[in-house]
Amino acid sequence: MRVDTLIRGGVVLTMDGDFTRHDAGYVAVTGGRISHVGADADAAGLSAERVIDAEGGIILPGFVNTHCHAAMTLFRGLADDVDLDGFLRTVWRAEAEHIGPASVELGAELAIAEMALSGVTHFLDMYWYPEATIAAAQRVGMGLTSGPPMLNVEGVDGMGWAERMAYTEGFLERYSGVDGVQPMLLPHGCYTLDADKLAEIANLARAAGCGVHIHAAEAAWEMQLVRDAYGTTPVRALERAGLLEQPLLLAHAVHLDGEEIALLADAGAGVAHCPLSNAKLASGMAPIGEMRASGVTLSLGTDGPASGNDLDMFATMRLAALVHNLRSGTSDTLPARDLVAMATSGGAMALGLGARTGSLEVGKQADITVVATDAPHNVPSYCPYSTLVFSAGRSEVRHVLARGRALVADGRPTTPTEPVKAEVRRLAADIANRRD
């Protein structure tokens, strides 16, 4: 039988519900979807246009980054050594001066190249001018969940609330069913939206049948702002607005109590855990162990490259493992296998894409990452999950396919990055000059 691509010889971590593993396995791709998965010996009857030798490596689903502000690559390193409030003040000022469709597309294309080299095949992006990020993602071939950000006030795009709601409704209609793009409602946060607007968003989500993603309970000062405005916490404000009745994904969820964790679990809500930015901005450590025990759907996000400074899913997995062991005082709060699941199948489920991606199963999208393990720091490799979390890094990513299309081949991006980097450097010089 002829297939398009045959990846063979490595340890296959399917990340399916049973954590099926093939120590010497293969994955075959036909028409952008997975057509075969199994032990390498069973691939003898297949021929392929392209064969990828993964001998000694790990073949796993592409990572799903569930919280990102991609175009903020333009502001990487602009607001270091500050808390979230100081970070937002600096970045919002820079956005007002420098953000438009062209700069968003430029910054997003750089971010997408960076994510691809970290094994990412799908990401959720919350940022201005989402069409520009979609254009960049489609050009490269990466999957994307996106939508217009929603706030009380006019943003850099100059839209008032009525215009923003109409624009958002049109966005949902335009991108529904577009290959590689999932539209979603993206309210910024309770502290940037009134209660009546949250209720409007819940009504729109119900009518459109789409998911909602929102920053919530990220920082202590945010908690106080929400208490002052709503008389309660962010999670309870979302409950009052009816948003827990819709498919809901929270970014951060650092400051939660036990009752709120139970509310999220009962609602089937998910959390995008962002340990890099939470640590860098000193926002706190989310109660991930308690959420895991309660059945909250957990996933991983890098956050934006201005608040975490890079988009590295390997670093995100590793830091999550370490900080939660410290927080809990136990060494198994987040086992390595669970962290790989959070970065793959958990991310897909959190975005409502579990039937399409997140695991290596026949019929699903061919979203696949191949990681080499022959570097000295990965030898020996007794457990592939442990290797991925505690010793491997993005420098070992050799191949990445999204819906069967190669994003990374032999460790190099398939879309040239030098022109993009040169343009970003030129824009960064202008940003630095205006800052001074």
C-alpha positions as CSV (number, residue, x, y, z in Angstrom):
1,M,0.0,0.0,0.0
2,R,1.2,3.5,-0.9
3,V,1.2,6.3,1.7
4,D,2.4,9.9,1.6
5,T,4.7,9.8,4.6
6,L,6.1,7.0,6.7
7,I,7.7,7.8,10.0
8,R,9.4,4.7,11.5
9,G,12.0,3.3,13.9
10,G,11.3,5.4,17.0
11,V,9.3,5.0,20.2
12,V,5.7,5.9,19.4
13,L,3.8,7.6,22.2
14,T,0.3,7.7,20.9
15,M,-1.1,9.6,23.9
16,D,-4.4,7.9,23.3
17,G,-6.7,7.1,26.2
18,D,-4.8,4.0,27.1
19,F,-1.3,5.6,26.6
20,T,-0.6,3.0,24.0
21,R,3.1,2.9,23.2
22,H,5.2,1.1,20.6
23,D,8.9,0.9,21.5
24,A,9.8,0.4,17.9
25,G,6.9,1.8,16.0
26,Y,5.7,3.7,12.9
27,V,3.1,6.2,11.9
28,A,1.9,6.5,8.3
29,V,0.2,9.6,6.8
30,T,-2.1,9.8,3.9
31,G,-4.0,12.9,2.7
32,G,-3.0,14.8,5.8
33,R,-4.4,12.2,8.2
34,I,-3.0,9.3,10.1
35,S,-3.7,6.1,8.2
36,H,-1.6,3.6,10.2
37,V,0.0,3.4,13.6
38,G,1.7,0.4,15.1
39,A,4.8,-1.7,15.6
40,D,7.5,-1.1,13.0
41,A,7.4,-4.7,11.9
42,D,3.9,-4.2,10.7
43,A,5.0,-1.5,8.2
44,A,6.6,-3.9,5.9
45,G,3.8,-3.8,3.3
46,L,3.9,0.0,3.1
47,S,5.7,2.2,0.6
48,A,5.9,6.0,0.8
49,E,6.7,9.1,-1.1
50,R,8.7,10.2,1.9
51,V,10.3,8.1,4.7
52,I,11.4,9.7,7.9
53,D,13.9,7.6,9.9
54,A,13.2,8.2,13.6
55,E,15.5,5.4,14.8
56,G,16.4,6.0,18.4
57,G,14.0,8.9,18.7
58,I,10.5,9.6,20.0
59,I,7.4,10.0,17.8
60,L,4.6,11.8,19.5
61,P,1.6,14.1,18.7
62,G,2.4,17.7,18.0
63,F,2.2,19.9,21.0
64,V,-0.9,22.1,21.5
65,N,-0.1,25.5,23.0
66,T,-3.4,26.6,24.6
67,H,-2.5,30.2,25.6
68,C,-0.4,32.6,23.5
69,H,-0.1,36.1,22.3
70,A,2.0,35.3,19.3
71,A,2.8,38.7,17.8
72,M,4.2,39.9,21.2
73,T,7.5,38.5,19.9
74,L,7.9,42.2,18.9
75,F,8.1,43.1,22.6
76,R,10.3,40.2,23.9
77,G,12.4,41.5,26.7
78,L,10.7,45.0,26.7
79,A,9.2,44.6,30.2
80,D,11.4,42.4,32.3
81,D,11.8,42.4,36.1
82,V,8.3,43.7,36.7
83,D,5.0,42.2,38.0
84,L,1.9,41.7,35.8
85,D,0.6,45.2,36.4
86,G,4.0,46.8,35.4
87,F,4.2,44.5,32.4
88,L,0.8,45.4,31.1
89,R,1.4,49.1,31.5
90,T,4.6,48.9,29.5
91,V,3.2,46.6,26.8
92,W,-0.1,48.4,26.3
93,R,1.8,51.6,25.7
94,A,4.0,49.9,23.1
95,E,1.0,48.3,21.4
96,A,-0.7,51.7,21.0
97,E,2.4,53.0,19.1
98,H,3.4,50.0,17.1
99,I,0.6,47.5,16.6
100,G,-1.3,47.2,13.3
101,P,-2.2,44.4,10.9
102,A,1.3,44.3,9.2
103,S,3.2,44.3,12.5
104,V,1.0,41.6,13.9
105,E,1.5,39.4,10.9
106,L,5.2,39.9,11.1
107,G,5.4,39.1,14.8
108,A,3.1,36.1,14.5
109,E,5.2,34.6,11.7
110,L,8.3,34.8,13.9
111,A,6.3,33.2,16.8
112,I,5.0,30.4,14.6
113,A,8.5,29.5,13.4
114,E,9.7,29.5,17.0
115,M,6.7,27.3,18.1
116,A,7.2,24.9,15.2
117,L,10.8,24.4,16.2
118,S,9.5,23.5,19.7
119,G,7.2,20.8,18.3
120,V,4.0,22.8,18.3
121,T,1.3,22.0,15.6
122,H,-1.6,24.0,17.0
123,F,-1.9,27.1,19.2
124,L,-4.5,29.4,20.7
125,D,-3.8,33.0,20.0
126,M,-5.4,36.0,21.7
127,Y,-4.3,39.2,20.1
128,W,-5.3,42.2,18.0
129,Y,-6.0,41.8,14.3
130,P,-6.5,38.0,14.4
131,E,-6.9,37.8,10.6
132,A,-3.2,38.8,10.3
133,T,-2.1,35.9,12.6
134,I,-4.4,33.6,10.7
135,A,-2.7,34.6,7.4
136,A,0.7,33.9,8.9
137,A,-0.4,30.5,10.3
138,Q,-2.0,29.5,7.0
139,R,1.1,30.4,5.1
140,V,3.3,28.3,7.3
141,G,0.7,25.5,7.8
142,M,0.2,25.6,11.6
143,G,-3.2,25.0,13.2
144,L,-4.7,27.9,15.1
145,T,-7.6,28.8,17.4
146,S,-8.3,32.5,17.4
147,G,-10.8,35.3,17.6
148,P,-11.0,39.0,18.3
149,P,-10.0,40.1,21.8
150,M,-13.0,41.6,23.7
151,L,-12.6,44.5,26.2
152,N,-14.8,47.3,27.6
153,V,-12.6,50.0,26.1
154,E,-11.4,50.7,22.6
155,G,-8.3,48.8,21.9
156,V,-5.5,49.5,19.4
157,D,-8.0,48.6,16.6
158,G,-10.3,51.6,17.7
159,M,-13.5,49.6,18.0
160,G,-16.2,50.4,20.5
161,W,-18.2,47.6,22.1
162,A,-21.1,47.5,19.6
163,E,-18.8,47.4,16.7
164,R,-16.6,44.8,18.4
165,M,-19.6,42.5,19.0
166,A,-20.7,42.8,15.4
167,Y,-17.1,42.2,14.1
168,T,-16.8,39.2,16.4
169,E,-20.1,37.7,15.1
170,G,-18.8,38.1,11.6
171,F,-15.5,36.6,12.4
172,L,-17.2,33.5,13.8
173,E,-19.2,33.1,10.6
174,R,-16.2,33.7,8.3
175,Y,-13.9,31.2,9.9
176,S,-16.3,28.5,10.8
177,G,-15.3,25.4,8.8
178,V,-12.0,26.9,7.5
179,D,-9.3,24.3,7.5
180,G,-6.8,24.7,10.2
181,V,-8.6,27.5,11.9
182,Q,-11.0,27.2,14.9
183,P,-12.8,30.5,15.9
184,M,-13.4,31.1,19.6
185,L,-14.7,33.9,21.7
186,L,-11.8,35.6,23.6
187,P,-12.9,38.0,26.3
188,H,-9.8,39.5,27.9
189,G,-10.7,39.2,31.6
190,C,-13.3,40.1,34.2
191,Y,-11.3,43.1,35.2
192,T,-11.5,44.5,31.7
193,L,-15.2,43.7,31.1
194,D,-18.4,44.7,32.8
195,A,-20.8,42.0,34.1
196,D,-23.4,42.9,31.4
197,K,-20.8,42.4,28.7
198,L,-19.8,39.0,30.1
199,A,-23.4,38.0,29.9
200,E,-23.6,39.2,26.3
201,I,-20.5,37.0,25.5
202,A,-22.2,34.0,27.2
203,N,-25.3,34.5,25.0
204,L,-23.2,34.8,21.9
205,A,-21.3,31.6,22.8
206,R,-24.6,29.8,23.3
207,A,-26.0,31.0,20.0
208,A,-22.9,30.3,18.0
209,G,-22.0,27.0,19.7
210,C,-18.4,28.0,20.2
211,G,-16.0,28.0,23.1
212,V,-14.7,30.8,25.3
213,H,-11.2,31.5,26.5
214,I,-10.5,34.2,29.1
215,H,-7.7,35.3,31.5
216,A,-8.9,34.6,35.1
217,A,-7.4,34.7,38.6
218,E,-3.9,35.4,37.4
219,A,-2.7,37.9,40.0
220,A,-3.6,39.1,43.4
221,W,-4.2,42.7,42.3
222,E,-6.6,41.4,39.6
223,M,-8.5,39.5,42.3
224,Q,-9.0,42.7,44.2
225,L,-10.1,44.6,41.1
226,V,-12.7,42.0,40.4
227,R,-13.9,41.9,44.0
228,D,-14.3,45.7,43.8
229,A,-16.2,45.6,40.6
230,Y,-18.3,42.4,41.0
231,G,-18.3,41.7,44.7
232,T,-16.9,38.2,44.1
233,T,-14.0,36.3,42.5
234,P,-13.4,35.9,38.7
235,V,-14.6,32.3,38.6
236,R,-17.8,33.1,40.4
237,A,-18.3,36.2,38.2
238,L,-18.0,33.9,35.2
239,E,-20.5,31.5,36.8
240,R,-23.0,34.4,37.3
241,A,-22.6,35.5,33.7
242,G,-23.5,32.0,32.5
243,L,-20.1,31.3,31.0
244,L,-19.5,28.1,33.0
245,E,-22.5,26.7,31.0
246,Q,-20.4,27.1,27.8
247,P,-17.2,25.3,26.7
248,L,-14.8,27.4,28.8
249,L,-11.0,27.5,29.0
250,L,-9.3,29.7,31.6
251,A,-5.8,31.0,31.2
252,H,-3.8,30.9,34.5
253,A,-6.3,30.1,37.2
254,V,-3.7,30.8,39.9
255,H,-5.8,32.1,42.7
256,L,-8.6,29.5,43.2
257,D,-10.3,28.1,46.2
258,G,-11.5,24.5,46.6
259,E,-15.1,25.4,45.8
260,E,-14.1,27.1,42.6
261,I,-12.0,24.1,41.5
262,A,-15.1,22.0,42.0
263,L,-17.2,24.4,40.0
264,L,-14.7,24.2,37.1
265,A,-14.6,20.4,37.3
266,D,-18.4,20.1,37.3
267,A,-18.7,22.4,34.4
268,G,-16.2,20.5,32.3
269,A,-14.0,23.6,32.1
270,G,-10.3,23.6,31.2
271,V,-7.3,25.5,32.3
272,A,-4.3,26.6,30.3
273,H,-1.5,26.5,32.8
274,C,1.3,29.0,32.1
275,P,4.1,28.4,34.6
276,L,6.7,30.4,32.7
277,S,4.9,33.7,32.8
278,N,3.4,33.0,36.3
279,A,6.9,32.6,37.6
280,K,8.5,35.4,35.7
281,L,5.8,37.9,36.7
282,A,5.6,36.5,40.3
283,S,1.9,35.9,39.9
284,G,1.9,32.7,42.0
285,M,1.6,29.0,41.4
286,A,-1.8,27.6,40.3
287,P,-3.3,24.7,42.4
288,I,-2.6,22.2,39.6
289,G,-2.4,19.2,41.9
290,E,-5.9,20.0,43.3
291,M,-7.3,20.6,39.9
292,R,-5.8,17.4,38.5
293,A,-7.4,15.4,41.5
294,S,-10.8,17.1,40.8
295,G,-10.8,16.2,37.1
296,V,-10.3,19.7,35.6
297,T,-9.1,19.4,32.0
298,L,-5.5,20.6,32.2
299,S,-3.3,21.9,29.4
300,L,-0.2,23.9,28.9
301,G,0.4,27.4,27.5
302,T,3.6,29.4,27.0
303,D,1.7,32.7,27.3
304,G,3.1,35.5,25.2
305,P,6.8,35.9,24.3
306,A,6.9,39.2,26.1
307,S,5.7,37.8,29.5
308,G,7.6,34.5,29.3
309,N,10.2,35.5,26.7
310,D,10.0,32.4,24.7
311,L,7.5,29.8,23.3
312,D,9.2,26.7,24.4
313,M,6.9,23.8,25.3
314,F,9.7,21.7,26.7
315,A,10.7,24.4,29.1
316,T,7.0,24.8,30.0
317,M,6.6,21.1,30.8
318,R,9.8,21.0,32.9
319,L,9.0,24.1,34.9
320,A,5.5,22.8,35.6
321,A,6.9,19.6,37.0
322,L,9.4,21.3,39.2
323,V,7.4,24.2,40.6
324,H,4.5,21.9,41.6
325,N,6.7,19.4,43.3
326,L,8.0,22.4,45.3
327,R,4.5,23.7,46.0
328,S,3.1,20.3,47.1
329,G,6.2,18.9,48.9
330,T,5.8,15.7,46.9
331,S,7.7,14.5,43.9
332,D,4.7,13.1,41.9
333,T,2.3,16.0,41.7
334,L,2.6,16.0,37.9
335,P,4.2,12.8,36.6
336,A,6.1,13.1,33.4
337,R,3.5,11.1,31.5
338,D,0.8,13.5,32.6
339,L,2.8,16.5,31.6
340,V,3.3,15.1,28.1
341,A,-0.5,14.5,28.0
342,M,-1.2,18.1,29.1
343,A,1.0,19.3,26.2
344,T,-0.7,17.1,23.6
345,S,-4.1,15.3,24.2
346,G,-5.0,17.6,27.1
347,G,-4.4,20.7,25.0
348,A,-6.6,19.3,22.2
349,M,-9.4,18.4,24.7
350,A,-9.2,21.9,26.3
351,L,-9.8,23.5,22.9
352,G,-12.6,21.1,22.0
353,L,-10.3,19.5,19.3
354,G,-9.9,16.1,20.9
355,A,-11.6,14.3,18.1
356,R,-9.2,15.8,15.5
357,T,-5.8,16.0,17.1
358,G,-3.7,15.5,20.2
359,S,-3.1,11.8,19.8
360,L,-1.7,9.5,17.2
361,E,-4.8,7.6,16.1
362,V,-6.0,6.4,12.7
363,G,-8.2,9.1,11.2
364,K,-6.9,12.0,13.2
365,Q,-5.0,14.9,11.7
366,A,-1.4,14.1,11.0
367,D,0.0,16.5,13.7
368,I,3.2,14.8,14.6
369,T,6.5,15.7,16.2
370,V,9.7,13.6,16.1
371,V,12.3,14.2,18.8
372,A,15.9,12.9,18.6
373,T,17.3,11.4,21.8
374,D,20.9,10.8,20.8
375,A,22.5,13.9,22.4
376,P,24.7,13.2,25.4
377,H,22.2,14.8,27.8
378,N,19.5,12.3,26.7
379,V,21.5,9.1,27.1
380,P,20.4,6.7,28.4
381,S,16.7,7.0,28.0
382,Y,14.9,4.6,30.2
383,C,11.5,6.3,30.0
384,P,10.5,8.4,26.9
385,Y,8.1,10.6,29.0
386,S,10.8,11.4,31.5
387,T,13.3,12.2,28.6
388,L,10.8,14.6,27.1
389,V,10.1,16.5,30.3
390,F,13.4,16.4,32.2
391,S,16.3,16.2,29.7
392,A,15.2,16.8,26.0
393,G,14.7,20.3,24.6
394,R,13.6,22.0,21.5
395,S,17.0,21.7,19.9
396,E,16.2,17.9,19.6
397,V,13.1,18.5,17.5
398,R,13.9,17.0,14.1
399,H,10.5,16.8,12.3
400,V,7.2,18.4,12.7
401,L,4.1,17.8,10.6
402,A,0.8,19.7,10.8
403,R,-2.1,18.0,9.0
404,G,0.6,16.1,7.1
405,R,2.5,19.2,6.0
406,A,6.1,19.5,7.0
407,L,6.7,22.5,9.2
408,V,10.2,21.3,10.3
409,A,12.4,18.9,8.4
410,D,15.7,17.7,9.7
411,G,15.7,20.3,12.4
412,R,15.1,23.3,10.1
413,P,11.9,25.2,9.5
414,T,10.5,24.6,6.0
415,T,9.5,28.3,5.7
416,P,12.4,30.7,5.5
417,T,12.9,32.7,8.7
418,E,15.8,35.1,7.9
419,P,13.6,37.7,6.1
420,V,11.2,37.7,9.0
421,K,13.9,38.0,11.6
422,A,15.5,40.9,9.7
423,E,12.2,42.8,9.6
424,V,11.6,42.2,13.3
425,R,15.0,43.6,14.1
426,R,14.3,46.7,12.1
427,L,11.0,47.2,13.9
428,A,12.6,46.5,17.2
429,A,15.1,49.3,16.6
430,D,12.2,51.7,16.1
431,I,10.5,50.4,19.3
432,A,13.7,50.9,21.3
433,N,14.3,54.4,19.9
434,R,10.8,55.5,20.8
435,R,11.1,54.0,24.3
436,D,14.2,56.0,24.9
